[in-house]
Amino acid sequence: MKHEIERYNPAERSNHWAVAILFFLAGLSGLALFHPALFWLGELFGGGVWTRILHPFLGVAMFLLFLVMALRFARHNCLTASDRRWLGHLGDVLHNREEGLPEVGRYNAGQKLLFWALVLCMLVLLASGVVIWRQYFSHAFAIGQIRFAALAHATAAFVLITAIIVHIYAAIWIKGSLGAMLYGKVSRAWARKHHPGWAKEVERK
């Protein structure tokens, strides 16, 4: 339809939802291994042994698919001088006063910072996960390194989960954002209101 703009193509949406599914599976299996009070979550994966086996493979699959997504969107998430000015108007953003904000491109500064936080967390999770992967790699590291990696893994997982909660909340809060990732399109009015710089770029093309 003429009044709609494609925001995400089918490949981008499929990639996003595959990462999302793997995030929940890796997160639940990780929580099952994290504390005795959460061991019952292991039953979702066939018990404790299978949880311990599957968790690192789920994590690696999540990282690889996230890497594809990150490479696809990295160029849209470079911070600019306009983004720094946008961050100076967070009060207006939180109160939905978007009229006086600097022009936003495909993503605003908050989305860009979230993107790079996710990239950092994923890298830490991969590196620390390799160190504590008992079956294949942990024998190559000293006990001190394994303990530090376990702490780094838990910390990065906590930050990642918190960031994803913020991501989900923002997608629900900004009406139309969730629909963009479900159906791929947004209205021109939505694009001009929330991402006017991107809307102009698309309309020029």
WORA-V751334 format. One record per backbone hydrogen bond with DSSP energy under -0.5 kcal/mol. CO is the residue of the C=O (numbers start at 0). NH is the residue of the N-H. E is the energy in kcal/mol with one decimal. If there is no record, write none. Layout:
BEGIN
CO_NH_E, CO_NH_E
END
This chain:
BEGIN
0_3_-1.6, 2_187_-2.7, 4_6_-0.6, 4_185_-2.4, 8_12_-2.3, 9_13_-2.6, 10_14_-2.3, 11_15_-2.2, 12_16_-2.5, 13_17_-2.1, 14_18_-2.2, 15_19_-2.3, 16_20_-2.4, 17_21_-2.2, 18_22_-2.5, 19_23_-2.0, 20_24_-2.2, 21_25_-3.0, 22_26_-2.7, 23_27_-2.6, 24_28_-2.2, 25_29_-2.3, 26_30_-2.5, 27_31_-1.8, 28_32_-1.1, 29_33_-0.9, 30_34_-1.2, 34_37_-2.3, 35_38_-1.4, 37_40_-1.9, 38_41_-2.2, 39_42_-1.4, 40_43_-1.6, 41_44_-1.8, 41_46_-2.4, 42_45_-0.9, 46_50_-2.2, 47_51_-2.3, 48_52_-1.9, 49_53_-3.0, 50_54_-2.5, 51_55_-0.6, 52_56_-0.7, 53_57_-2.7, 54_58_-2.4, 55_59_-2.3, 56_60_-2.4, 57_61_-2.5, 58_62_-2.4, 59_63_-2.5, 60_64_-2.2, 61_65_-2.5, 62_66_-2.6, 63_67_-1.6, 64_68_-1.9, 65_69_-3.4, 66_70_-2.6, 67_71_-1.6, 68_72_-1.9, 69_73_-1.7, 72_75_-1.2, 73_76_-1.7, 74_77_-0.5, 79_83_-1.6, 80_84_-1.8, 81_85_-2.2, 82_86_-2.3, 83_87_-0.9, 85_88_-1.8, 86_89_-1.0, 88_92_-1.9, 89_93_-2.8, 90_94_-1.4, 91_96_-3.4, 92_95_-1.6, 95_97_-1.0, 97_100_-1.1, 103_196_-2.4, 103_197_-1.0, 106_104_-0.6, 107_111_-2.0, 108_112_-2.6, 109_113_-2.1, 110_114_-2.2, 111_115_-2.2, 112_116_-2.0, 113_117_-2.3, 114_118_-2.2, 115_119_-2.4, 116_120_-2.5, 117_121_-2.6, 118_122_-2.1, 119_123_-2.3, 120_124_-2.8, 121_125_-2.3, 122_126_-2.5, 123_127_-2.8, 124_128_-2.1, 125_129_-2.0, 126_130_-1.4, 127_131_-1.8, 129_132_-1.0, 131_133_-1.5, 132_135_-0.9, 132_136_-2.6, 132_137_-1.8, 136_139_-2.4, 137_140_-1.7, 141_145_-2.1, 142_146_-2.4, 143_147_-2.2, 144_148_-2.5, 145_149_-2.3, 146_150_-2.0, 147_151_-2.6, 148_152_-2.7, 149_153_-2.2, 150_154_-2.5, 151_155_-2.7, 152_156_-2.2, 153_157_-2.2, 154_158_-2.4, 155_159_-2.6, 156_160_-2.7, 157_161_-2.4, 158_162_-2.6, 159_163_-2.5, 160_164_-2.1, 161_165_-2.1, 162_166_-2.4, 163_167_-2.8, 164_168_-2.6, 165_169_-2.7, 166_170_-2.0, 167_171_-1.8, 168_172_-3.0, 169_173_-2.7, 170_177_-1.0, 172_174_-1.2, 173_176_-2.3, 175_179_-1.4, 176_180_-1.2, 177_181_-1.5, 178_182_-3.2, 178_183_-0.6, 179_183_-1.3, 183_6_-3.2, 183_7_-1.8, 185_4_-3.3, 186_190_-2.2, 187_191_-2.6, 188_192_-1.8, 189_193_-2.7, 190_194_-2.2, 194_198_-2.5, 195_199_-2.4, 196_200_-1.8, 197_201_-2.6, 198_202_-2.5, 199_203_-2.2, 200_204_-1.4
END
